[in-house]
Amino acid sequence: MRIHIATDHAGLEFSRTLVDHLTNAGHEVLDHGPAEYDALDDYPAFCINAALAVAADQSAGVHALGIVFGGSGNGEQIAANKVVGVRAALVWSMDTAILARQHNDANVISIGARQHTVEEAIRYIDAFIAEPFSGDERHVRRIAQLAEYETTGDIAGKGVDRPAATEA
């Protein structure tokens, strides 16, 4: 499987360990940065590039997932979720890693490098990669609703309330 990763300075050392771990497990790993430590770096471009690569690979039929991480994982998840077709989940336990795939067909996970040991994070990542999407009708339906909203700004028949525009 192809795995796209990205981080910020908080996860740089972890990313090097992760690349080795995933490569040794037989995955093709593409690191979207950063390449060197910079305490003032900005994670959005790194994470968006990884997410764009996951979405492009999946659209092309390539089996790919993504992993983004930083201090908390929150900003990295938000950045990845700005990419159309990406469902990034913040993972903080084995259950959230497994359910992200089973129920949400998440294609990117985000982990807080300052919130977990390297060993914990690797366990979550391995579980995420190994877990298939359940394909249950209710989960397929909900994912389709998210995709519909992402492309149209509405979910047909579901009464999505959009606030009225306000004048400045």
Secondary structure by P-SEA (a helix, b strand, c coil): cbbbbbbccccaaaaaaaaaaaaaacccccccccccccccccaaaaaaaaaaaaaaaaaacccbbbbbbcccaaaaaaaaaccccccccccccaaaaaaaaacccccbbbbccccccaaaaaaaaaaaaaccccccaaaaaaaaaaaaaacccccccccccccccccc
